[in-house]
Structures are given as structure tokens and as C-alpha cells.
Amino acid sequence: MLLYKQDKLSQLEEQLEHIDREEPKVLFLGNYRRDDNIARKQVLEEIDTALAEYGRLRFYPLSSVTIFKEALAKEKYDRFTS
């Protein structure tokens, strides 16, 4: 699944590069609000969503392990103090 998400991000980056190459105006990449290219804004929003999904998937196993370890430690502590 991670490879799929990485490939999706790569495709979105290619779309963004294409949009930037075809842009007739001088780019204001540092000022999102001044950019009136609808296609660029849409792709940037898709990239933002895809990055969030990738991050959740990428770090989910770590979160699960941490939660499990904390629960196990609490269980041991509860047994020790009972």
C-alpha cells in the first residue's frame, strides 16, 4: 500500500510540474493566495490529501506498537501494584 501511495504522489508531482511548465504568467509559488491557477490549486490540494494519507499509513504501525507497549506496561504495573 505504501508503494501505491508513493506512486500516486509521484503522479501528482508530475501533474504539478506540467502545470508549472505551461503557466503563461510569472509564478508566485511563495504566495498561494495570489496564485489564480485553478488547476495548480486543485493538484496542490490533492497532494496535501495524498501526503496526509501517506503519513497516516506510514506511521500507523508505529502508533499501534506504541499503544500495545503502553497497554502491556500498564497491565504489568497494575499486576505489580495489586
C-alpha positions in Angstrom: 0.0 0.0 0.0 2.9 2.4 0.7 4.2 1.9 -2.8 0.8 2.7 -4.2 0.6 5.9 -2.2 4.2 6.9 -3.2 3.3 6.3 -6.9 0.2 8.4 -6.5 2.2 11.3 -5.0 4.7 10.9 -7.9 1.9 11.2 -10.5 0.6 14.3 -8.7 4.0 15.9 -8.7 4.3 15.2 -12.5 1.0 16.9 -13.0 2.1 19.9 -11.0 5.4 20.2 -12.9 3.4 20.1 -16.2 1.1 22.8 -14.9 4.0 24.9 -13.9 5.8 24.5 -17.3 2.6 25.6 -19.1 1.9 28.6 -16.8 1.9 31.7 -19.0 2.3 34.1 -16.0 5.2 34.6 -13.7 4.9 32.1 -10.9 4.2 33.3 -7.4 5.0 30.0 -5.7 5.7 31.6 -2.4 2.2 33.2 -2.2 -0.6 30.7 -2.6 -3.3 33.3 -2.2 -2.1 35.3 -5.2 -2.0 32.2 -7.4 -5.1 32.2 -9.6 -4.3 29.0 -11.5 -7.2 26.7 -10.5 -5.6 23.6 -11.9 -2.5 24.2 -9.7 -4.5 24.8 -6.6 -6.5 21.6 -7.2 -3.4 19.5 -7.7 -1.8 21.0 -4.6 -4.9 20.1 -2.6 -4.7 16.6 -3.9 -1.1 16.4 -3.0 -1.9 17.7 0.5 -4.5 15.0 0.9 -2.3 12.3 -0.5 0.6 13.3 1.8 -1.7 13.1 4.8 -2.9 9.6 3.8 0.6 8.5 3.2 1.7 9.8 6.6 -1.1 8.1 8.4 -0.3 4.8 6.6 3.4 5.2 7.1 3.3 5.8 10.8 0.2 3.8 11.7 2.2 0.6 12.6 4.4 2.6 14.9 1.4 4.0 16.6 -0.1 0.6 17.0 3.1 -0.8 18.5 3.4 2.2 20.9 -0.2 1.7 22.1 0.3 -2.0 22.6 3.5 -1.4 24.5 1.8 1.2 26.7 -1.1 -1.2 27.4 1.2 -4.0 28.2 3.3 -1.9 30.6 0.1 -0.7 32.3 -1.1 -4.2 32.7 2.2 -5.3 34.3 2.2 -2.2 36.6 -1.4 -3.0 37.6 -0.5 -6.6 38.5 2.6 -5.4 40.4 0.7 -2.9 42.5 -2.4 -5.1 43.2 
